[in-house]
Amino acid sequence: MPNVRIEFRNVSKRFPARSRDGEPVTAVLNVSVSILDGEVVSLIGPSGCGKSTLLNMGSGLYLPSEGEVLVDGRRVAGPNPQVAFMLQKDLLLPWRTILQNAEFGLEVRGVAAIERRERAHALLKKCRLSGFESHYPHQLSGGMRQRAALARTLAVDPLVLLMDEPFSALDAQTKMVLQQDLARTIAAERKTALLITHDLVESIALADRVLVMSQRPGKIIEEIRLDDLPDRDNPMLRRGRPRVQEYAARLVELLHVREKTEAESI
């Protein structure tokens, strides 16, 4: 059986009140999730339900108020070099070339120049950026910059990828191309990933499982396994399968029912 790469064990996260008379805010409540080696899991839910908080705890940027996060069986007690974060913005350094950006994480870790350059070149090729190594970020399109960010993320060879809506700022056509690139690269590199998205079809097209969160405080209210959907490394092909629309309808139902229940309780 594959190893568990990242595990959230009964994690909750509370933030202090914003005013002296206010109450602490519980963002995430008693969440338990295990993600296996090579597995991709999508996380969806209403805005403000704690999805990004969960990723921040996974990376070690936040520590849980209760519970614990483990990566490869070891408790996360701070920023973890085995976990890489990919955000909505590419955050490329504008004064560095695309190749230098892809090398950056390896450079920070003290990897020899020849080794980091070889690794960066190989990943830029996988991300279809060969020939653009000497370009600067401002010379590339948004989609190309996001592919460069993916190459930089993978260059440090993390055990786990945490992705917070990495394609939300892109147009629909570019998004689909990037989903294809991401899926193929993750499969080739055999990476474990947890992906936040508000795009329900994207959550199905890219993942082995979809987890649905409630309104704040965020809890996991449903897990949908996609075992009957092949072609996880080819989301364009997967999108065309009838079961995708059935799963998407189920996700809409879950989110709508939850939002209705919350509204009726007010």
BAPATOR-125201 format. One record per residue: x, y, z of N, C-alpha, C, O in turn; residue in one letter; chain. Coordinates in steps of 0.05 Angstrom, whole numbers, plus 5000, padded with zeros to 4 digits. Example, Ala and Ser with C-alpha at 12.3 -4.5 7.8 and 13.67 -1.06 7.14 Angstrom:
BEGIN
SITE  n.X  n.Y  n.Z ca.X ca.Y ca.Z  c.X  c.Y  c.Z  o.X  o.Y  o.Z res chain
SITE 5264 4886 5156 5246 4910 5156 5264 4934 5156 5285 4934 5169   a     A
SITE 5257 4955 5142 5273 4979 5143 5258 5001 5157 5268 5023 5161   s     A
This chain:
BEGIN
SITE  n.X  n.Y  n.Z ca.X ca.Y ca.Z  c.X  c.Y  c.Z  o.X  o.Y  o.Z res chain
SITE 5017 4976 5000 5000 5000 5000 5018 5025 5000 5038 5026 5014   m     A
SITE 5011 5046 4984 5027 5070 4984 5029 5084 5011 5011 5081 5028   p     A
SITE 5051 5098 5015 5054 5113 5040 5035 5137 5042 5027 5148 5021   n     A
SITE 5028 5144 5066 5014 5169 5070 5034 5192 5070 5053 5193 5086   v     A
SITE 5031 5210 5051 5050 5232 5048 5044 5256 5066 5061 5268 5078   r     A
SITE 5018 5263 5067 5010 5285 5085 4985 5277 5099 4966 5266 5087   i     A
SITE 4983 5283 5125 4960 5275 5141 4953 5298 5160 4970 5309 5174   e     A
SITE 4927 5304 5161 4916 5323 5180 4901 5307 5200 4881 5293 5193   f     A
SITE 4909 5308 5225 4896 5292 5246 4881 5310 5265 4892 5324 5282   r     A
SITE 4854 5310 5262 4837 5325 5280 4846 5354 5284 4847 5364 5306   n     A
SITE 4852 5367 5262 4863 5395 5264 4841 5415 5265 4821 5414 5251   v     A
SITE 4845 5434 5283 4828 5458 5285 4846 5482 5286 4868 5481 5295   s     A
SITE 4835 5505 5276 4851 5529 5277 4833 5552 5284 4813 5558 5271   k     A
SITE 4841 5566 5306 4827 5590 5315 4845 5614 5313 4869 5612 5317   r     A
SITE 4833 5637 5306 4848 5662 5304 4838 5681 5325 4814 5680 5331   f     A
SITE 4855 5698 5336 4846 5717 5357 4825 5735 5346 4823 5741 5322   p     A
SITE 4808 5746 5364 4788 5765 5357 4801 5790 5346 4823 5798 5354   a     A
SITE 4788 5803 5326 4799 5827 5314 4795 5852 5332 4808 5872 5328   r     A
SITE 4776 5850 5350 4771 5873 5368 4772 5862 5397 4770 5838 5402   s     A
SITE 4775 5880 5415 4777 5873 5444 4753 5858 5453 4755 5840 5470   r     A
SITE 4729 5865 5443 4704 5853 5453 4695 5830 5435 4675 5817 5441   d     A
SITE 4710 5824 5414 4702 5803 5396 4709 5775 5405 4723 5771 5425   g     A
SITE 4698 5756 5391 4703 5728 5397 4725 5717 5378 4727 5726 5355   e     A
SITE 4741 5698 5387 4760 5685 5369 4745 5672 5345 4722 5664 5348   p     A
SITE 4758 5672 5323 4746 5660 5298 4757 5632 5294 4782 5629 5292   v     A
SITE 4740 5613 5293 4748 5585 5287 4746 5581 5257 4724 5581 5246   t     A
SITE 4769 5579 5244 4769 5576 5214 4765 5547 5206 4750 5542 5187   a     A
SITE 4777 5528 5220 4776 5500 5213 4771 5484 5238 4782 5491 5259   v     A
SITE 4753 5464 5236 4745 5450 5260 4747 5420 5256 4732 5408 5239   l     A
SITE 4765 5407 5271 4766 5378 5273 4767 5364 5245 4751 5347 5239   n     A
SITE 4787 5372 5229 4790 5360 5202 4811 5338 5203 4833 5342 5213   v     A
SITE 4804 5315 5192 4822 5293 5189 4823 5284 5160 4802 5277 5149   s     A
SITE 4846 5285 5148 4850 5277 5120 4877 5264 5117 4897 5273 5128   v     A
SITE 4878 5242 5102 4903 5229 5094 4905 5228 5064 4886 5221 5050   s     A
SITE 4929 5236 5054 4933 5236 5025 4957 5218 5019 4979 5222 5030   i     A
SITE 4953 5199 5001 4974 5179 4996 4994 5188 4976 4990 5208 4961   l     A
SITE 5017 5174 4975 5038 5180 4956 5027 5178 4927 5014 5159 4920   d     A
SITE 5031 5199 4912 5022 5200 4884 4993 5207 4880 4984 5207 4857   g     A
SITE 4979 5213 4902 4950 5219 4900 4946 5249 4897 4961 5265 4908   e     A
SITE 4926 5257 4881 4918 5284 4878 4890 5287 4890 4871 5273 4882   v     A
SITE 4887 5306 4908 4861 5310 4922 4853 5339 4918 4869 5358 4922   v     A
SITE 4828 5344 4909 4817 5371 4906 4801 5378 4931 4789 5361 4944   s     A
SITE 4802 5404 4938 4788 5414 4961 4770 5437 4952 4780 5457 4942   l     A
SITE 4744 5434 4956 4726 5455 4949 4708 5463 4973 4707 5448 4992   i     A
SITE 4696 5486 4971 4679 5495 4992 4673 5525 4989 4686 5538 4972   g     A
SITE 4655 5536 5004 4648 5565 5002 4672 5582 5009 4690 5574 5024   p     A
SITE 4672 5606 4999 4693 5625 5006 4693 5630 5036 4672 5632 5049   s     A
SITE 4717 5630 5048 4720 5635 5076 4716 5611 5094 4713 5614 5118   g     A
SITE 4715 5587 5081 4710 5563 5097 4735 5550 5109 4733 5530 5124   c     A
SITE 4758 5562 5104 4782 5551 5116 4800 5534 5098 4818 5521 5108   g     A
SITE 4795 5535 5072 4811 5519 5054 4840 5527 5054 4858 5511 5056   k     A
SITE 4844 5553 5051 4872 5563 5051 4885 5560 5078 4909 5555 5080   s     A
SITE 4870 5562 5099 4880 5557 5126 4891 5529 5128 4912 5524 5140   t     A
SITE 4876 5510 5117 4885 5482 5117 4911 5479 5102 4929 5465 5112   l     A
SITE 4914 5492 5079 4939 5490 5064 4962 5504 5080 4985 5494 5080   l     A
SITE 4956 5526 5093 4977 5539 5108 4986 5522 5131 5010 5522 5138   n     A
SITE 4968 5507 5143 4977 5488 5164 4993 5465 5152 5012 5455 5164   m     A
SITE 4985 5456 5128 5000 5435 5115 5029 5443 5108 5047 5427 5109   g     A
SITE 5033 5469 5102 5060 5478 5095 5076 5486 5120 5100 5490 5118   s     A
SITE 5063 5488 5143 5077 5496 5167 5076 5526 5172 5089 5536 5191   g     A
SITE 5063 5541 5155 5061 5570 5159 5043 5577 5182 5048 5597 5196   l     A
SITE 5022 5561 5187 5006 5563 5211 5010 5536 5226 5013 5515 5214   y     A
SITE 5008 5538 5252 5007 5514 5269 4978 5510 5278 4965 5530 5284   l     A
SITE 4969 5486 5279 4941 5481 5288 4937 5490 5317 4955 5489 5333   p     A
SITE 4913 5498 5323 4905 5504 5351 4902 5477 5366 4908 5475 5389   s     A
SITE 4891 5458 5352 4889 5430 5362 4896 5411 5339 4894 5418 5316   e     A
SITE 4904 5387 5347 4911 5367 5327 4939 5370 5317 4955 5386 5327   g     A
SITE 4945 5356 5296 4972 5357 5284 4972 5350 5254 4954 5337 5244   e     A
SITE 4992 5361 5241 4997 5355 5213 5023 5339 5210 5043 5346 5223   v     A
SITE 5022 5318 5195 5046 5302 5191 5052 5300 5161 5034 5296 5144   l     A
SITE 5078 5303 5154 5087 5298 5127 5107 5276 5128 5128 5277 5141   v     A
SITE 5101 5255 5113 5117 5231 5112 5122 5220 5141 5143 5209 5147   d     A
SITE 5101 5222 5157 5101 5211 5184 5114 5229 5205 5115 5221 5229   g     A
SITE 5123 5252 5197 5136 5270 5216 5119 5295 5221 5108 5307 5202   r     A
SITE 5116 5302 5246 5099 5324 5254 5111 5350 5243 5134 5356 5245   r     A
SITE 5093 5366 5231 5100 5392 5220 5100 5413 5243 5080 5417 5256   v     A
SITE 5124 5425 5248 5126 5444 5270 5135 5471 5260 5139 5489 5276   a     A
SITE 5136 5475 5233 5144 5500 5221 5147 5496 5191 5141 5474 5181   g     A
SITE 5155 5517 5177 5158 5514 5148 5174 5490 5140 5196 5485 5151   p     A
SITE 5163 5474 5122 5174 5448 5116 5185 5447 5088 5171 5451 5068   n     A
SITE 5211 5441 5084 5223 5440 5058 5213 5417 5040 5217 5417 5016   p     A
SITE 5198 5398 5052 5187 5376 5037 5160 5383 5024 5148 5367 5010   q     A
SITE 5150 5407 5030 5125 5416 5020 5129 5442 5004 5143 5460 5013   v     A
SITE 5117 5443 4980 5119 5466 4963 5091 5478 4958 5072 5463 4956   a     A
SITE 5090 5505 4957 5065 5519 4955 5064 5533 4928 5083 5546 4920   f     A
SITE 5042 5530 4914 5037 5544 4888 5012 5560 4891 4991 5549 4898   m     A
SITE 5014 5587 4886 4991 5605 4892 4978 5615 4866 4986 5608 4844   l     A
SITE 4958 5632 4869 4944 5644 4846 4963 5661 4829 4962 5660 4805   q     A
SITE 4981 5676 4842 5000 5692 4828 5026 5677 4825 5034 5661 4842   k     A
SITE 5039 5681 4803 5064 5666 4797 5087 5674 4816 5104 5658 4822   d     A
SITE 5088 5700 4825 5108 5710 4844 5136 5705 4834 5155 5701 4850   l     A
SITE 5140 5706 4807 5167 5704 4796 5182 5729 4803 5170 5751 4804   l     A
SITE 5208 5727 4806 5225 5750 4812 5231 5765 4786 5243 5753 4768   l     A
SITE 5222 5790 4783 5223 5803 4757 5251 5809 4747 5255 5812 4723   p     A
SITE 5271 5810 4765 5298 5816 4756 5314 5790 4749 5338 5792 4742   w     A
SITE 5302 5767 4751 5315 5742 4744 5302 5730 4719 5278 5733 4715   r     A
SITE 5319 5717 4703 5308 5704 4679 5290 5680 4688 5290 5672 4711   t     A
SITE 5276 5669 4669 5259 5646 4675 5276 5622 4685 5268 5609 4704   i     A
SITE 5299 5618 4673 5317 5597 4683 5326 5602 4711 5325 5585 4728   l     A
SITE 5334 5627 4717 5343 5634 4744 5320 5632 4764 5325 5625 4787   q     A
SITE 5296 5639 4755 5273 5635 4773 5268 5606 4780 5263 5599 4802   n     A
SITE 5270 5588 4759 5267 5560 4764 5288 5548 4782 5283 5529 4796   a     A
SITE 5311 5560 4782 5334 5551 4799 5332 5561 4827 5346 5552 4845   e     A
SITE 5315 5581 4832 5317 5597 4857 5316 5580 4882 5333 5583 4900   f     A
SITE 5297 5562 4884 5294 5546 4908 5318 5529 4913 5327 5525 4936   g     A
SITE 5329 5517 4891 5353 5501 4894 5377 5518 4902 5394 5509 4917   l     A
SITE 5378 5542 4892 5400 5560 4899 5399 5567 4929 5420 5567 4943   e     A
SITE 5375 5572 4939 5372 5578 4968 5381 5554 4985 5391 5558 5007   v     A
SITE 5376 5530 4975 5384 5506 4989 5414 5498 4986 5423 5478 4997   r     A
SITE 5428 5514 4970 5457 5510 4968 5464 5488 4948 5487 5477 4949   g     A
SITE 5446 5481 4930 5453 5461 4909 5473 5472 4890 5471 5496 4882   v     A
SITE 5492 5456 4881 5513 5465 4863 5501 5476 4837 5480 5467 4828   a     A
SITE 5515 5496 4825 5504 5510 4802 5498 5491 4779 5477 5494 4766   a     A
SITE 5516 5473 4773 5512 5455 4750 5487 5437 4755 5471 5433 4737   i     A
SITE 5485 5426 4779 5462 5409 4785 5436 5424 4784 5416 5413 4773   e     A
SITE 5435 5447 4795 5409 5462 4795 5402 5471 4767 5378 5473 4760   r     A
SITE 5422 5478 4751 5416 5486 4723 5405 5463 4707 5386 5467 4691   r     A
SITE 5417 5440 4710 5407 5416 4696 5378 5410 4704 5361 5404 4687   e     A
SITE 5372 5411 4730 5346 5405 4740 5326 5426 4729 5304 5419 4721   r     A
SITE 5333 5452 4729 5315 5473 4720 5310 5470 4690 5287 5473 4681   a     A
SITE 5331 5464 4675 5328 5461 4646 5308 5438 4640 5290 5440 4623   h     A
SITE 5311 5415 4654 5294 5392 4650 5265 5398 4655 5247 5390 4641   a     A
SITE 5260 5413 4677 5232 5419 4685 5220 5440 4666 5196 5439 4660   l     A
SITE 5236 5459 4658 5226 5479 4639 5218 5465 4612 5199 5473 4599   l     A
SITE 5233 5445 4605 5226 5430 4581 5200 5415 4585 5182 5415 4567   k     A
SITE 5196 5402 4608 5171 5388 4614 5148 5408 4614 5125 5401 4607   k     A
SITE 5153 5432 4623 5132 5453 4624 5130 5469 4598 5117 5490 4598   c     A
SITE 5142 5459 4577 5140 5470 4550 5150 5499 4549 5137 5517 4538   r     A
SITE 5173 5504 4563 5185 5530 4563 5213 5530 4551 5228 5549 4555   l     A
SITE 5220 5509 4537 5246 5508 4524 5248 5531 4504 5229 5536 4489   s     A
SITE 5270 5545 4504 5274 5568 4486 5268 5595 4499 5273 5616 4489   g     A
SITE 5256 5593 4524 5248 5618 4538 5265 5621 4563 5258 5638 4580   f     A
SITE 5286 5605 4566 5302 5606 4591 5314 5633 4597 5317 5641 4620   e     A
SITE 5321 5648 4576 5335 5674 4580 5315 5697 4581 5323 5720 4584   s     A
SITE 5289 5691 4577 5270 5713 4579 5264 5721 4608 5270 5705 4626   h     A
SITE 5254 5745 4611 5246 5754 4638 5215 5752 4640 5201 5751 4620   y     A
SITE 5205 5751 4665 5176 5746 4668 5159 5765 4652 5138 5756 4642   p     A
SITE 5166 5791 4651 5149 5810 4636 5147 5804 4607 5129 5815 4593   h     A
SITE 5165 5788 4596 5165 5781 4568 5147 5756 4561 5145 5749 4538   q     A
SITE 5135 5744 4582 5119 5720 4578 5090 5726 4584 5083 5744 4598   l     A
SITE 5073 5709 4572 5044 5711 4578 5038 5701 4606 5055 5689 4619   s     A
SITE 5014 5705 4616 5006 5696 4642 5008 5666 4645 5018 5656 4665   g     A
SITE 4999 5652 4624 5001 5623 4625 5030 5612 4626 5036 5593 4640   g     A
SITE 5047 5625 4610 5075 5617 4610 5088 5623 4637 5105 5607 4647   m     A
SITE 5081 5645 4649 5093 5651 4675 5083 5631 4696 5099 5623 4714   r     A
SITE 5058 5622 4694 5048 5602 4713 5062 5575 4709 5066 5561 4728   q     A
SITE 5068 5568 4684 5084 5544 4679 5112 5546 4690 5123 5527 4700   r     A
SITE 5123 5570 4688 5150 5575 4700 5148 5572 4731 5167 5561 4743   a     A
SITE 5126 5581 4742 5123 5578 4771 5120 5549 4779 5130 5541 4800   a     A
SITE 5107 5533 4762 5105 5505 4767 5132 5491 4766 5139 5475 4782   l     A
SITE 5149 5499 4746 5176 5488 4744 5192 5495 4768 5206 5478 4779   a     A
SITE 5190 5520 4777 5204 5528 4802 5195 5512 4826 5211 5504 4843   r     A
SITE 5169 5507 4828 5158 5492 4850 5168 5463 4850 5175 5453 4871   t     A
SITE 5169 5451 4827 5177 5423 4825 5207 5419 4827 5217 5398 4833   l     A
SITE 5222 5441 4821 5252 5438 4821 5263 5429 4847 5284 5416 4848   a     A
SITE 5251 5437 4869 5261 5430 4896 5253 5401 4904 5260 5392 4926   v     A
SITE 5239 5387 4886 5232 5359 4889 5217 5355 4916 5225 5339 4932   d     A
SITE 5194 5369 4919 5179 5366 4944 5164 5340 4945 5158 5328 4924   p     A
SITE 5159 5330 4969 5142 5307 4972 5112 5314 4966 5097 5298 4955   l     A
SITE 5105 5338 4974 5077 5346 4972 5075 5374 4958 5090 5392 4965   v     A
SITE 5056 5376 4940 5049 5402 4928 5023 5412 4939 5003 5397 4940   l     A
SITE 5023 5436 4949 4998 5449 4958 4993 5472 4938 5010 5489 4934   l     A
SITE 4969 5472 4926 4962 5491 4905 4937 5505 4912 4916 5493 4916   m     A
SITE 4939 5532 4914 4916 5548 4922 4906 5563 4897 4916 5585 4891   d     A
SITE 4886 5552 4883 4874 5563 4859 4895 5573 4840 4895 5597 4832   e     A
SITE 4913 5556 4831 4936 5565 4814 4928 5576 4787 4944 5589 4774   p     A
SITE 4904 5570 4778 4896 5578 4751 4873 5598 4750 4862 5604 4729   f     A
SITE 4865 5608 4773 4840 5624 4775 4843 5651 4760 4822 5662 4752   s     A
SITE 4867 5661 4757 4870 5687 4744 4873 5685 4714 4876 5705 4700   a     A
SITE 4871 5661 4703 4876 5656 4674 4849 5654 4659 4829 5647 4671   l     A
SITE 4850 5660 4633 4826 5656 4617 4821 5627 4613 4838 5610 4618   d     A
SITE 4796 5620 4604 4787 5592 4604 4805 5574 4586 4811 5552 4594   a     A
SITE 4813 5585 4563 4829 5568 4545 4857 5563 4556 4866 5540 4556   q     A
SITE 4869 5584 4567 4896 5580 4579 4894 5562 4603 4912 5546 4608   t     A
SITE 4873 5565 4618 4869 5548 4642 4869 5518 4634 4881 5502 4648   k     A
SITE 4854 5511 4613 4852 5483 4605 4879 5473 4596 4886 5450 4602   m     A
SITE 4895 5489 4582 4922 5481 4574 4939 5476 4598 4954 5456 4599   v     A
SITE 4938 5494 4617 4954 5491 4641 4946 5468 4658 4963 5455 4670   l     A
SITE 4920 5462 4659 4911 5438 4674 4923 5413 4662 4931 5395 4676   q     A
SITE 4924 5413 4635 4936 5390 4621 4966 5388 4628 4976 5366 4634   q     A
SITE 4980 5410 4627 5009 5410 4634 5013 5401 4663 5031 5384 4668   d     A
SITE 4997 5412 4681 5000 5404 4709 4995 5375 4713 5011 5361 4727   l     A
SITE 4974 5364 4702 4967 5336 4706 4989 5318 4696 4996 5299 4709   a     A
SITE 4999 5324 4672 5020 5307 4660 5046 5308 4676 5059 5288 4680   r     A
SITE 5052 5332 4685 5077 5336 4700 5076 5322 4727 5095 5309 4735   t     A
SITE 5053 5325 4741 5050 5312 4767 5051 5282 4764 5064 5268 4780   i     A
SITE 5038 5272 4743 5039 5243 4739 5068 5233 4732 5077 5213 4743   a     A
SITE 5082 5248 4715 5109 5241 4708 5128 5242 4732 5146 5225 4735   a     A
SITE 5124 5262 4749 5141 5266 4772 5131 5250 4797 5145 5249 4817   e     A
SITE 5108 5238 4794 5095 5223 4815 5093 5239 4841 5104 5231 4862   r     A
SITE 5080 5261 4839 5078 5279 4862 5050 5276 4876 5031 5268 4863   k     A
SITE 5050 5281 4902 5026 5282 4917 5017 5311 4918 5033 5329 4922   t     A
SITE 4991 5316 4915 4982 5344 4913 4954 5347 4926 4937 5330 4926   a     A
SITE 4951 5371 4939 4926 5380 4949 4919 5406 4936 4934 5426 4938   l     A
SITE 4897 5407 4922 4890 5429 4904 4864 5443 4914 4843 5430 4916   l     A
SITE 4866 5469 4919 4842 5485 4924 4832 5497 4897 4848 5507 4882   i     A
SITE 4806 5494 4892 4795 5507 4868 4765 5513 4873 4752 5499 4889   t     A
SITE 4755 5533 4859 4727 5539 4859 4714 5529 4834 4689 5530 4830   h     A
SITE 4730 5518 4816 4721 5507 4790 4714 5478 4795 4732 5461 4797   d     A
SITE 4688 5471 4795 4680 5444 4802 4689 5424 4782 4697 5402 4790   l     A
SITE 4688 5430 4756 4698 5411 4736 4728 5408 4738 4738 5385 4735   v     A
SITE 4742 5429 4744 4771 5427 4748 4777 5408 4772 4796 5392 4770   e     A
SITE 4762 5411 4793 4766 5394 4817 4763 5364 4810 4776 5347 4822   s     A
SITE 4746 5358 4791 4741 5330 4783 4762 5321 4762 4772 5299 4763   i     A
SITE 4768 5339 4743 4786 5332 4721 4814 5326 4730 4828 5311 4717   a     A
SITE 4823 5338 4752 4851 5335 4760 4856 5316 4783 4879 5310 4789   l     A
SITE 4835 5305 4796 4839 5292 4822 4831 5263 4822 4816 5253 4805   a     A
SITE 4840 5249 4843 4831 5222 4850 4808 5223 4869 4791 5205 4870   d     A
SITE 4806 5245 4885 4784 5249 4904 4778 5278 4906 4795 5295 4901   r     A
SITE 4753 5284 4913 4745 5312 4918 4734 5313 4947 4717 5297 4954   v     A
SITE 4745 5331 4963 4735 5336 4990 4719 5362 4990 4728 5382 4980   l     A
SITE 4695 5361 5003 4678 5384 5004 4677 5394 5033 4673 5379 5052   v     A
SITE 4682 5421 5036 4682 5433 5062 4656 5449 5066 4644 5458 5047   m     A
SITE 4649 5452 5092 4625 5467 5100 4633 5496 5102 4656 5504 5099   s     A
SITE 4612 5513 5108 4617 5540 5116 4634 5540 5141 4636 5520 5155   q     A
SITE 4646 5564 5146 4663 5566 5171 4646 5562 5196 4623 5571 5197   r     A
SITE 4657 5547 5215 4683 5534 5215 4684 5510 5196 4666 5493 5197   p     A
SITE 4704 5509 5180 4706 5489 5159 4709 5461 5169 4727 5455 5185   g     A
SITE 4692 5444 5160 4693 5415 5165 4691 5400 5138 4680 5411 5119   k     A
SITE 4701 5376 5137 4697 5360 5114 4670 5347 5116 4664 5331 5134   i     A
SITE 4652 5354 5097 4625 5343 5098 4620 5321 5078 4601 5306 5081   i     A
SITE 4638 5318 5059 4635 5296 5040 4661 5290 5026 4677 5308 5021   e     A
SITE 4666 5265 5020 4688 5256 5003 4677 5242 4979 4661 5223 4982   e     A
SITE 4685 5250 4955 4676 5237 4931 4700 5224 4917 4719 5238 4909   i     A
SITE 4700 5198 4915 4722 5183 4902 4716 5182 4872 4693 5178 4864   r     A
SITE 4737 5185 4856 4734 5185 4827 4747 5161 4815 4759 5162 4793   l     A
SITE 4745 5138 4828 4758 5114 4819 4749 5105 4792 4764 5091 4777   d     A
SITE 4724 5111 4785 4713 5102 4759 4720 5122 4736 4710 5118 4714   d     A
SITE 4736 5142 4741 4744 5161 4721 4774 5157 4714 4791 5164 4730   l     A
SITE 4780 5145 4691 4808 5142 4684 4819 5169 4673 4806 5189 4674   p     A
SITE 4844 5168 4664 4857 5191 4650 4861 5215 4668 4857 5238 4660   d     A
SITE 4870 5210 4693 4875 5233 4710 4898 5250 4699 4900 5274 4704   r     A
SITE 4916 5238 4683 4938 5252 4671 4930 5266 4644 4946 5278 4631   d     A
SITE 4904 5264 4637 4894 5276 4613 4867 5289 4618 4846 5279 4609   n     A
SITE 4867 5312 4632 4841 5324 4640 4824 5332 4617 4799 5333 4620   p     A
SITE 4835 5339 4594 4819 5347 4571 4802 5323 4562 4779 5326 4555   m     A
SITE 4814 5300 4562 4799 5275 4555 4779 5268 4577 4756 5261 4571   l     A
SITE 4787 5271 4602 4770 5264 4624 4745 5282 4625 4723 5273 4631   r     A
SITE 4748 5308 4618 4726 5326 4618 4702 5317 4601 4679 5323 4607   r     A
SITE 4708 5302 4580 4688 5294 4562 4672 5270 4571 4653 5262 4557   g     A
SITE 4679 5258 4593 4665 5234 4602 4639 5241 4616 4639 5260 4632   r     A
SITE 4617 5227 4610 4591 5234 4622 4591 5235 4653 4577 5251 4664   p     A
SITE 4607 5218 4665 4607 5217 4695 4617 5243 4707 4610 5250 4729   r     A
SITE 4633 5258 4692 4643 5284 4702 4620 5302 4708 4619 5315 4729   v     A
SITE 4600 5304 4690 4577 5321 4695 4560 5311 4718 4548 5327 4732   q     A
SITE 4558 5285 4721 4544 5274 4744 4557 5282 4770 4543 5290 4789   e     A
SITE 4583 5280 4771 4598 5287 4795 4595 5318 4800 4591 5326 4823   y     A
SITE 4597 5334 4779 4594 5363 4782 4567 5370 4793 4565 5387 4810   a     A
SITE 4546 5356 4784 4519 5361 4794 4517 5355 4823 4504 5369 4839   a     A
SITE 4530 5333 4831 4530 5325 4860 4544 5347 4877 4535 5353 4899   r     A
SITE 4566 5358 4867 4580 5378 4882 4563 5404 4884 4563 5416 4905   l     A
SITE 4550 5411 4863 4532 5434 4864 4510 5430 4885 4504 5448 4900   v     A
SITE 4499 5406 4885 4479 5399 4905 4489 5401 4933 4476 5412 4950   e     A
SITE 4513 5390 4938 4525 5391 4965 4529 5420 4974 4523 5427 4996   l     A
SITE 4540 5436 4956 4546 5464 4963 4520 5480 4967 4518 5496 4985   l     A
SITE 4501 5475 4950 4475 5490 4952 4460 5482 4977 4450 5500 4992   h     A
SITE 4459 5456 4983 4444 5447 5007 4458 5458 5032 4444 5467 5051   v     A
SITE 4484 5458 5032 4498 5469 5056 4493 5499 5060 4488 5508 5082   r     A
SITE 4495 5514 5037 4490 5542 5039 4461 5548 5048 4457 5567 5064   e     A
SITE 4442 5533 5038 4414 5537 5045 4410 5531 5075 4396 5546 5089   k     A
SITE 4422 5510 5085 4420 5503 5113 4431 5525 5131 4420 5532 5151   t     A
SITE 4455 5535 5123 4467 5557 5138 4449 5581 5139 4446 5594 5159   e     A
SITE 4437 5588 5115 4420 5612 5114 4396 5609 5131 4387 5628 5144   a     A
SITE 4384 5585 5132 4360 5581 5147 4365 5582 5177 4347 5587 5193   e     A
SITE 4390 5578 5185 4396 5578 5214 4401 5606 5224 4404 5610 5249   s     A
SITE 4403 5626 5206 4408 5653 5215 4383 5666 5226 4384 5690 5234   i     A
